[in-house]
Amino acid sequence: MTAEPEVVALLRELVRIPSHESEGAVVDLLCRRFRDRGIPCETRPVGPAGRSNVIATCGEDVRSLIFNSHMDTVAPGDPAAWREPPFGAEIRAGRLYGRGSADAKGPLAAMIVAFESIARSHPRLAGRLILTAVCYEEENGRGTQAEVAAGTRAEAAVVGEPTSLRVCVAHKGVLRLRVTTRGKAAHASEPWEGANAISAMAPVIGALDGLAERLGQRRDPLLGPATLVTAMIEGGIGRNVVPPACSILIDRRLLPDESAADARAEVEALVRPLAAEVGEVSLAEAAGIEPQAAIARAALAARAAVLGEPSRAVGFGACCDMWHLTKQGGIPAVILGPGSLSQAHKTDEHIDLAELERAAEIYRRLALDWLNAPRD
């Protein structure tokens, strides 16, 4: 029997560890793994719930690069809805199935294997390579935010997300708002004594749908259109009560040239005449670098060397930790990794194993090329 490639074996270990509520077991696995290989590593607590990042380093020269990817995943949902067990890491027809296989344990596994290869084969590395396996990415990127706040810095960074091995130089932001309508409770047999907040929400949703259609005309050459989606709704206090309140959660995706303040004001101007209140739930800013930035050119060159084909920089349709690195840390970054974004957060999430292996080689080549490049 042919031995399983190291990156595949590691990914199977990672996928078999549920990490949608806590990354603790993944942290333990990675710390043991690095220590067994003589690689310096440390953990950084993030938040009050005992969750942590793992930071490993090799080399110590001036030139520097960060590998960044996340250990946490979204929940698997109903396991019965999966054809393969969500934590089984089963392999079928060259694909590994399981929660996080694409988002983002596949990119993380490829980064780790590339990092370990460099640490093992280049003890006198001409630069410093930093691996940050972070927590809380699915919760507004709090793990990477903590690394930036702690002073983790490098000349450039690579964010491991499922990009189908495309080099991405920008991502959309996301502004989440809660919109609420108020009514008056009454017995459902005497609705005229109350005011139905759910009914009051109907024209609000209609107005937001109209705004979403207009937003489709705003486009970025790399990222496509701005979007707005009514993602959640809740209201009512009983089956025989006129509902006194109704709330919706809207997901507004921002382009790099849009401000969150302007996007919120646009929603408020639309819904306030309909007697709706607006409150902010969360914000992740859009981010990007120039397609001709040095790290983008280096990533494209490494990709071309491994895949044997040239390509151009593109945009990443979702949001990720790039914005913490570039906007808060001043670190130019690209987004690059194996797996398809279309698999993220879905049942039967999977990753192509040939792509996974190629990603590890792209990361390895990119790091060595970057760290060994002549100084300006």
C-alpha positions in Angstrom: 0.0 0.0 0.0 1.3 3.5 -0.9 2.1 5.7 2.0 -0.3 8.5 2.5 1.2 12.0 1.8 2.1 13.9 4.9 -0.2 16.7 4.2 -3.2 14.4 3.7 -2.4 12.5 6.9 -2.3 15.8 8.8 -5.5 17.1 7.3 -7.2 13.8 8.3 -6.1 14.4 11.9 -7.3 18.0 11.8 -10.7 17.2 10.3 -11.3 14.5 12.9 -11.1 17.0 15.7 -14.3 19.1 16.0 -13.3 22.8 16.4 -16.5 24.7 15.9 -16.8 25.5 19.6 -13.2 25.4 20.7 -9.9 24.8 19.0 -8.3 23.4 22.2 -7.6 19.9 20.9 -6.2 21.3 17.7 -3.9 23.6 19.7 -2.7 20.6 21.7 -2.1 18.5 18.5 -0.1 21.3 16.8 2.0 22.1 19.9 2.9 18.4 20.3 3.7 18.2 16.6 6.0 21.2 16.6 7.8 20.2 19.8 8.4 16.7 18.5 10.1 18.3 15.4 12.1 20.7 17.5 10.3 23.8 16.1 9.9 26.7 18.6 6.2 27.4 19.2 4.0 29.3 21.7 0.4 29.8 22.4 -1.4 33.1 22.8 -4.7 33.2 24.8 -7.5 35.0 23.0 -10.7 36.1 24.8 -12.1 34.9 28.1 -13.1 31.4 27.0 -9.7 29.8 27.1 -9.1 29.7 23.3 -5.7 30.3 21.9 -3.6 30.9 18.8 -0.5 28.8 18.0 2.6 30.6 16.8 5.6 28.8 15.3 8.8 30.3 13.9 11.9 29.3 12.0 14.8 31.5 10.9 15.7 34.8 12.4 17.1 37.1 9.6 15.6 40.5 8.7 13.5 39.3 5.8 10.2 37.9 7.0 6.9 36.3 6.0 3.7 35.2 7.9 1.7 32.1 7.1 -1.8 32.7 8.6 -4.8 30.3 8.6 -7.4 29.3 11.1 -8.2 26.3 13.2 -11.9 27.0 13.9 -14.8 26.0 11.7 -18.5 26.6 11.6 -20.8 23.9 13.1 -21.5 20.9 11.0 -25.3 21.1 11.3 -27.3 17.9 11.2 -24.8 15.0 10.8 -27.6 13.0 9.1 -27.6 15.5 6.2 -24.1 14.5 5.3 -23.3 11.6 3.0 -20.0 11.2 4.8 -19.5 11.8 8.5 -18.6 15.5 9.1 -15.7 14.5 11.3 -14.8 11.2 9.5 -12.2 12.6 7.1 -13.2 9.9 4.6 -11.6 9.9 1.2 -13.6 9.2 -1.9 -12.4 9.5 -5.5 -9.5 11.8 -4.6 -11.5 14.0 -2.3 -11.4 14.3 1.5 -14.7 15.0 3.1 -15.4 16.7 6.4 -16.2 19.9 8.2 -13.3 22.3 7.7 -11.6 20.3 5.0 -11.7 23.3 2.7 -12.4 26.1 5.2 -9.7 26.2 6.3 -8.0 23.1 7.7 -6.9 22.2 4.2 -5.0 25.5 3.7 -3.7 25.2 7.3 -2.4 21.6 6.8 -0.6 22.7 3.6 1.0 25.6 5.3 2.1 23.5 8.3 3.7 20.9 6.0 5.4 23.6 3.9 6.6 25.3 7.1 8.0 22.1 8.6 9.8 21.2 5.4 11.5 24.6 5.4 12.4 24.3 9.1 13.9 20.8 8.5 15.7 21.5 5.3 16.9 25.1 5.8 18.3 25.4 9.3 20.1 28.6 8.2 17.1 30.2 6.6 17.8 33.6 5.1 14.8 35.2 6.9 12.1 34.5 9.4 9.0 32.5 8.7 6.1 32.8 11.1 3.2 30.4 11.2 0.1 31.7 13.0 -2.7 29.1 13.4 -5.5 31.3 14.8 -8.7 30.9 16.6 -12.0 32.8 16.3 -11.6 33.5 12.5 -15.3 32.7 12.1 -16.1 35.3 14.8 -14.8 38.4 13.2 -11.2 37.3 13.0 -10.5 37.9 16.7 -7.5 35.5 16.7 -5.6 37.4 14.0 -6.7 40.7 15.5 -5.0 39.5 18.7 -1.8 38.7 16.9 -1.7 42.1 15.3 -2.4 43.8 18.7 0.4 41.7 20.2 2.9 43.1 17.7 3.3 40.1 15.3 4.7 41.6 12.2 6.4 40.7 8.9 7.2 42.2 5.6 4.3 40.3 4.0 1.7 37.6 4.8 -0.1 34.8 3.1 -3.7 34.1 4.3 -4.7 30.4 3.9 -8.3 30.3 2.6 -9.9 28.2 -0.1 -9.2 30.1 -3.3 -8.8 27.1 -5.7 -5.1 28.0 -5.7 -5.8 31.4 -7.2 -3.8 34.4 -5.8 -6.3 36.9 -4.4 -5.3 40.4 -3.6 -8.6 41.8 -2.2 -11.7 40.8 -0.3 -15.1 42.3 0.4 -16.0 43.6 3.8 -19.2 42.7 5.7 -21.4 45.0 7.8 -24.2 43.2 9.7 -27.1 45.3 10.9 -30.1 44.4 13.0 -33.3 46.2 11.8 -36.3 46.2 14.3 -39.9 47.1 14.0 -42.1 47.7 17.1 -45.7 46.9 17.6 -48.1 46.4 20.5 -49.0 43.0 22.0 -52.6 41.9 22.1 -54.6 38.7 22.1 -54.8 37.3 18.6 -58.6 37.1 18.8 -58.6 40.9 19.1 -55.9 42.1 16.8 -57.3 45.6 16.5 -56.2 46.1 20.1 -52.5 45.7 19.1 -50.1 46.5 16.3 -48.4 43.7 14.4 -44.6 44.2 14.2 -44.2 41.4 11.7 -46.6 43.0 9.3 -44.7 46.3 9.8 -41.5 44.5 8.8 -42.9 43.4 5.4 -42.5 46.8 3.7 -39.0 47.2 5.3 -37.9 43.9 3.7 -39.4 45.0 0.4 -37.5 48.3 0.6 -34.2 46.4 1.4 -34.8 44.1 -1.6 -35.0 47.1 -3.8 -31.8 48.5 -2.3 -30.1 45.1 -2.9 -31.1 45.3 -6.6 -29.6 48.7 -6.9 -26.4 47.7 -5.1 -25.8 45.1 -7.9 -24.9 48.1 -10.1 -21.9 48.9 -8.0 -19.1 46.8 -9.0 -15.4 46.3 -8.3 -13.2 44.9 -11.1 -11.8 42.2 -8.9 -14.7 41.6 -6.4 -17.9 42.1 -8.4 -21.0 43.7 -7.0 -21.8 45.0 -3.6 -24.6 42.9 -2.0 -27.3 43.0 0.7 -29.1 40.0 2.0 -31.9 39.7 4.6 -30.3 36.7 6.3 -32.4 36.1 9.5 -35.8 37.1 10.9 -37.3 36.6 14.3 -40.5 37.9 15.9 -43.5 37.1 18.1 -43.8 35.9 21.6 -46.6 33.3 21.3 -48.9 31.6 18.8 -51.9 33.5 20.0 -50.3 37.0 20.5 -50.1 39.9 18.2 -46.3 40.3 17.9 -44.9 43.4 19.6 -41.5 43.3 18.0 -39.8 41.8 14.9 -36.1 41.9 13.9 -34.1 41.0 10.9 -30.4 40.6 10.4 -29.0 42.0 7.1 -25.6 41.1 5.6 -24.2 43.9 3.6 -21.0 43.1 1.6 -18.8 46.1 1.2 -16.5 47.0 -1.7 -13.1 48.5 -1.0 -14.2 52.0 -2.0 -17.3 51.9 0.3 -17.3 53.0 3.9 -19.3 51.1 6.6 -20.6 54.5 7.8 -22.1 55.3 4.4 -23.5 51.8 4.0 -25.3 52.1 7.4 -26.6 55.6 6.7 -28.0 54.3 3.4 -29.9 51.6 5.2 -31.1 53.9 7.9 -32.4 56.5 5.4 -34.4 53.8 3.7 -36.0 52.1 6.7 -36.4 54.9 9.3 -39.4 56.4 7.4 -41.0 52.9 7.8 -40.6 53.2 11.6 -37.7 50.7 11.8 -34.7 51.0 14.1 -31.1 50.1 13.0 -28.3 48.8 15.1 -24.8 47.5 14.2 -24.0 43.8 15.0 -20.5 43.4 13.5 -18.1 44.9 11.0 -15.2 43.5 9.0 -13.7 46.0 6.6 -12.9 45.3 3.0 -9.2 45.1 2.2 -6.8 44.8 -0.7 -3.3 45.5 -2.1 -2.2 46.5 -5.5 -2.1 43.5 -7.9 1.6 44.5 -8.7 2.6 44.5 -5.0 5.8 42.4 -4.3 4.0 39.7 -2.4 1.4 39.3 -5.1 4.1 39.0 -7.8 6.0 36.4 -5.6 2.8 34.4 -5.1 1.9 34.4 -8.8 5.5 33.3 -9.6 5.4 30.4 -7.1 2.0 29.3 -8.4 3.2 29.4 -12.0 6.3 27.4 -11.1 4.3 24.6 -9.5 1.3 24.5 -11.8 3.2 25.3 -15.0 0.7 28.0 -16.0 0.7 31.8 -15.7 -2.3 33.6 -14.0 -3.5 37.0 -12.8 -4.4 38.2 -9.4 -8.1 38.0 -8.6 -10.5 38.9 -5.7 -11.8 36.7 -2.9 -15.6 36.7 -2.7 -15.9 36.3 1.0 -14.3 38.1 4.0 -11.2 36.8 5.8 -8.4 37.9 8.1 -6.6 39.8 5.4 -8.1 43.1 6.7 -6.6 42.7 10.1 -3.2 42.2 8.6 -3.3 44.9 6.0 -5.4 47.6 7.6 -4.5 47.2 11.3 -1.0 45.7 11.0 0.2 47.4 7.8 1.3 44.0 6.4 0.7 43.5 2.7 -1.0 40.2 2.2 -2.4 37.8 -0.4 -5.1 35.1 0.1 -4.1 31.8 -1.4 -5.1 28.2 -0.7 -6.4 24.8 -1.8 -10.1 24.0 -1.8 -13.1 25.8 -3.3 -15.0 28.6 -1.5 -18.2 27.0 -2.8 -17.5 24.2 -0.3 -17.3 26.5 2.7 -20.0 26.1 5.4 -21.9 23.4 3.4 -22.8 19.8 4.1 -20.5 17.3 2.4 -17.7 19.9 2.4 -14.6 18.4 0.7 -11.3 19.2 -0.8 -9.4 17.8 -3.8 -6.3 16.0 -2.5 -4.1 16.7 -5.5 -4.8 20.4 -5.1 -4.0 20.1 -1.4 -0.5 18.6 -2.2 0.1 21.3 -4.8 -0.7 24.0 -2.3 1.9 22.7 0.1 4.5 23.0 -2.6 3.4 26.5 -3.7 3.6 27.7 -0.1 7.1 26.1 0.3 8.4 27.7 -2.9 6.8 31.1 -2.2 8.3 31.2 1.3 11.8 30.3 0.1 11.7 32.6 -2.8 10.5 35.5 -0.6 12.9 34.9 2.2 15.9 34.4 -0.1 15.1 37.3 -2.4 17.8 40.1 -2.7 17.2 43.1 -0.5 16.2 46.4 -2.2 
